[in-house]
Amino acid sequence: MKSLLFAAGFAAFVPLVSVPADPPKHEKVGDQPPKHAKEVEEPGLMVSRSEVTKKDPVADLGVARYWAVEKGKDVWSLLVEVNGTIPLHFHPDGVHRMYVLEGKLRCTVGKETMVMGPGDYMLIPKGVRHKFEKVGDGKAYFVTVDTPPINPANNVWLEPAPKKSDKK
């Protein structure tokens, strides 16, 4: 399992590690090669952490706050700030792909526990128990990309659930 915690998808999340002090300025791209016949022009999504956290969180469990970064039919991406321990639970409806941005977390996935820090990645298959505990002082943040989107109402808590304060 340790190889799964780090291996899959690491390269896709590397750019998230570097968070500039000031929000990035969106700039027009200069000279580029001509458009390819199979290429499409569609807006992407580029946001800074400071832009995301200026909004109200979509959920506040007391031990963690969650901000939606991207929400779609097939994927949901969240920025999560952990302030304590997210108790042992599992999701019957989706796979977590998580990347630690800041701080340290003691993460349990299935029967393994590992202290993870900035740059570490984990994959949590659908239905596998997991738990997160902030280690040390300071803030701890991770990004999760869930496919298909996980419905928090379907969480199965194996330890007492934290008190929820959902916001719409």
N, C-alpha and C positions, 0 to 999 in steps of 0.2 A: 504493500500500500504506500510506503514512503516514496517509491518512485512515481506513483500517481499523484502524490501531493505536490510535486514540483514539476514533473515532466510536461504534461499536455498543456499546450496553449501559452507557455511562458512568453514566447516572443511576441505574441499579440498584445501583451499588457505592458511591456517594457516602457513605452512612452509615458505611462501614468506615474512613474516614480518621480520624475522631475516636475515639481510644481513651482512655477515662478512666483515671486513675491507679489508682483502686480499682475492683474488679469491680462492675458495675451490680447494684443490688438489684431483684429482680423484685417488682413491686407490683401489687396488684389495681386494675383500672380502675374509676373512679367511675361516675357517671351517664353513660349512653350512649343513643343512639336505640334504638328497638325493633329486634329482629332482623328482617331482610329474609327474605321467603319463600324465596329462592334461596341464602341465606347458610348456610354450614355452620359448625359449631363443632368445631374440631380443633386440637390443640396445634401451635404453630409452633416455631421454633428461634431462640433468642437466646443467644449466648455471647460472653464477652469473650476477647480474645487471651490474657490471663493464665490464664483457665480452660483454654483449649486447650493451652497450652504447659506446664501442670503435668503433663499426661499424657506418657507415653513417645511419641516420634515413631513413626510407622508405618514410616519408612525413614530411614536415615542414610547418605548417599553420601560423607561426609567433607566435601565441598564444599557440601552442602546437607542440611538436615533437613526432613522432611515430617510434618505432623500432619493427621490426618483431622478435618475440621470437620463434614462431612456425607457419608455414603456410602449410595447407594441404587442401585436397578436402572437408573435412567435418568440419574443425575447423581452426580458425585463432586466434592466441594469440599475443597481442601487449603490449609493455611497453610504457606508455604515460607520458611525462613530460608536465605539464600544467604551462604556464608562464603568463596567462591572463585569458580571458573569451572565452570559446568555445561556440559560439552562439546557440540559440535554433534551434534544428533540429530533424529529425527522420530518421530511416533506414527502408525502406520497405522490406528488404531482410534478416534480421537476428536478433537474440537476443543477447544483451550484458549481460555478467556477469562480474561485475567489483569489484575490491578489491583495496582499498586505501593502499598504502605502506608507503608514507611519505607526510608530510605537511597536510594542510587542504583545503578542497574544499567545496564550496556551490553548492550543486547538486540539480537540479530540474528534477524530473521525473514525467511526467503527470502534475497533479495539486498540487503536494507536493514539498516542498523545505526543505532540511536538510543540516546542516554543518557536513561534514564527515571527519574523520581523520584516522590515521593508524589503521588497523584492521577492518575497516567498509566495508561492502559488499552491493552491490546493484544489482538488476536484472532489466533490461530494456527490456520489451517485444517488439517484432517486431512492428514497426509502432507507438510507443509511443514517444511523444516529450520529449526531454531532453536537459539540458544545464549544463555546468561546469564552475565555476569561482574560481580561486585561491584566498584564503583568507590569509592575513598576509604575512610576509616576508619568505624568504627561498624557497626551491623547493617543488613542489608537484608532486608526481608520483602515478599512478595507473596502474594495470594490467587489461586487458580486454581479455576475452575468448569469441569469437563470433561463434555462431553456428546457421545456416550455416555461412560461412564467409560472412562478410559484404563488399560489393563493394562500396568504397568511391564515385565512379562516380554516384551512385544511391542516395546519401544523398539528402534529401529534407530540404533546409534551410528555416526556418520560420522567421529568422532575417538575416540581411546581412551576407553573408558568409565571413570568414576570407580569406585573400589572401593566395593562395596555392603555394607551391614550392615542387612539387612531384619529388622524386628521384627514379631512376630505378636501 
